[in-house]
Amino acid sequence: MIDKLIQQVSPELLGKFTSQFGLNADQAGKAVETTKESLQGSVVSEFTKGNVDGLLSVLNKGSGAAGNTVFANMANNLTGDYVKKLGLPDGIAEQMTGFALPFILNKFTGQTGGKVDKADLTKLLGGAAMGSVKDKVGGFLKGFGK
């Protein structure tokens, strides 16, 4: 879901990351990949925590969900990933998040018409979310074998 969307908008992201935030082409490419990985991780995390209604709100309202806890979590994760994975200063990372997250969410909302429901979300995330749940349960159960 997110990887296809990021692929579609990557030329715009690359352009913005280089022109507005001063990244070179290599850094901008890594920033796009980091954006994809971070948002996928955030969506799966919120889904596996059972935060489905909050996630649906963000996916259906785009940047209009900026006051939503899920939106804030996604933004915090993305900013942190820009800092950790790319070595960017906090201020630049926050500015990039302030552009990238609303931009991507609004593109998604535009494509779906803001009509994603629980069944759609489950279909979109099923494989990735189930893998994450299995990993968590497997890690939890390993502790009992000791």
C-alpha positions as CSV (number, residue, x, y, z in Angstrom):
1,M,0.0,0.0,0.0
2,I,2.5,2.6,1.2
3,D,5.3,1.4,-1.0
4,K,3.3,1.8,-4.2
5,L,2.2,5.2,-3.1
6,I,5.7,6.3,-2.2
7,Q,6.9,5.0,-5.6
8,Q,4.3,7.1,-7.3
9,V,5.2,10.3,-5.5
10,S,9.0,9.7,-5.2
11,P,9.9,12.2,-8.0
12,E,8.0,15.0,-6.1
13,L,9.6,13.9,-2.7
14,L,13.1,13.8,-4.3
15,G,12.6,17.2,-5.8
16,K,11.4,18.7,-2.5
17,F,14.1,17.0,-0.4
18,T,16.8,18.4,-2.6
19,S,15.5,21.9,-3.4
20,Q,13.9,22.9,-0.1
21,F,15.9,20.9,2.4
22,G,19.3,20.9,0.8
23,L,19.9,17.2,0.5
24,N,22.0,15.8,-2.3
25,A,20.6,13.2,-4.6
26,D,21.9,10.2,-2.6
27,Q,20.6,11.6,0.7
28,A,17.2,12.4,-0.9
29,G,17.0,8.8,-2.2
30,K,17.7,7.5,1.2
31,A,15.2,9.9,2.7
32,V,12.5,8.6,0.4
33,E,13.3,5.0,1.4
34,T,13.3,6.0,5.0
35,T,10.0,7.7,4.6
36,K,8.5,4.5,3.1
37,E,9.9,2.2,5.8
38,S,8.9,4.5,8.6
39,L,5.4,5.0,7.5
40,Q,4.9,1.3,6.8
41,G,6.2,0.5,10.3
42,S,4.0,3.1,11.9
43,V,0.8,1.9,10.1
44,V,1.5,-1.7,11.0
45,S,2.3,-0.8,14.6
46,E,-0.9,1.2,15.0
47,F,-2.9,-1.6,13.4
48,T,-1.3,-4.3,15.6
49,K,-2.0,-2.2,18.7
50,G,-5.6,-2.2,17.8
51,N,-5.6,1.5,17.0
52,V,-7.7,0.9,13.9
53,D,-10.2,3.8,14.3
54,G,-7.4,6.3,14.8
55,L,-5.5,4.9,11.8
56,L,-8.7,5.0,9.6
57,S,-9.2,8.6,10.7
58,V,-5.7,9.5,9.5
59,L,-6.0,7.5,6.2
60,N,-9.4,9.1,5.4
61,K,-8.7,12.7,6.5
62,G,-5.1,13.0,5.4
63,S,-3.5,16.1,6.8
64,G,-6.9,17.0,8.3
65,A,-6.2,14.5,11.0
66,A,-3.2,16.4,12.3
67,G,-4.6,16.5,15.8
68,N,-5.0,12.8,15.9
69,T,-2.7,10.7,18.1
70,V,-1.9,8.3,15.3
71,F,-0.9,11.2,13.1
72,A,1.4,12.5,15.9
73,N,2.9,9.1,16.4
74,M,3.6,8.7,12.7
75,A,5.2,12.2,12.6
76,N,7.3,11.5,15.6
77,N,8.5,8.2,14.2
78,L,9.3,9.7,10.8
79,T,11.2,12.6,12.3
80,G,13.1,10.2,14.6
81,D,14.0,8.0,11.6
82,Y,15.3,10.9,9.6
83,V,17.5,11.9,12.5
84,K,18.7,8.3,13.3
85,K,19.0,6.8,9.8
86,L,20.1,9.9,7.9
87,G,21.9,11.8,10.6
88,L,19.9,15.0,9.9
89,P,19.5,17.7,12.5
90,D,16.2,17.7,14.4
91,G,15.0,21.0,12.8
92,I,15.5,19.7,9.2
93,A,14.0,16.4,10.1
94,E,10.9,18.1,11.6
95,Q,10.6,20.3,8.5
96,M,10.8,17.3,6.2
97,T,8.2,15.4,8.2
98,G,6.0,18.5,8.1
99,F,6.1,18.3,4.3
100,A,6.3,14.6,3.6
101,L,3.6,13.2,6.0
102,P,0.7,15.5,5.0
103,F,1.8,15.3,1.3
104,I,1.7,11.5,1.3
105,L,-1.5,11.2,3.4
106,N,-3.3,13.7,1.2
107,K,-2.2,11.8,-2.0
108,F,-3.5,8.6,-0.4
109,T,-6.8,10.2,0.6
110,G,-7.2,11.6,-2.9
111,Q,-6.7,8.1,-4.4
112,T,-9.2,6.4,-2.0
113,G,-11.7,9.2,-1.8
114,G,-11.4,9.1,2.0
115,K,-13.5,6.0,2.1
116,V,-11.2,3.4,3.6
117,D,-13.0,1.2,6.1
118,K,-11.9,-1.6,8.5
119,A,-12.3,-4.3,5.9
120,D,-10.2,-2.4,3.4
121,L,-7.6,-1.7,6.0
122,T,-7.4,-5.3,7.0
123,K,-7.0,-6.3,3.3
124,L,-4.4,-3.7,2.7
125,L,-2.3,-4.6,5.8
126,G,-3.2,-8.2,6.3
127,G,0.1,-9.8,5.4
128,A,2.4,-7.2,6.9
129,A,0.4,-6.9,10.1
130,M,0.0,-10.6,10.6
131,G,3.8,-11.1,10.2
132,S,4.3,-8.4,12.9
133,V,1.8,-10.0,15.2
134,K,3.4,-13.5,14.7
135,D,6.8,-12.0,15.5
136,K,5.6,-10.3,18.7
137,V,3.8,-13.5,19.9
138,G,6.8,-15.6,19.0
139,G,9.1,-13.3,20.9
140,F,6.8,-13.3,23.9
141,L,6.5,-17.1,24.0
142,K,10.2,-17.6,23.8
143,G,10.4,-16.0,27.3
144,F,8.4,-18.9,28.8
145,G,10.8,-21.5,27.6
146,K,13.6,-20.3,29.9
